[in-house]
Amino acid sequence: MGKPLTIKESDDEKLLMLKKQTGAKSKVEVLRLALNLLELDIAKKDRIKRWKKSARIVGDSGLEVLNEFNANSDRFKNLP
């Protein structure tokens, strides 16, 4: 059996409203939908953190390469 969940009266009203709006069959289904959305949001935030970290790492080396191929770079002055 599941564990009992104590819900405030105001939360119960919100659950009933969301149940009608989402077409869920029960209040438990509304809670499951909410948990799924919360998990997706957390996963998205984790991906964004990883992307920012990767961009920071790659960004510094990218500037070095860009400066090497700059038109005013000394690298191209001695070409025949």
Secondary structure, DSSP 8 states (H G I E B T S, - for coil): --------HHHHHHHHHHHHHHT-SSHHHHHHHHHHHHHHHHHHHHHHHHHHHHHHHHHHHHHHHHHHT-TT-GGGTT--
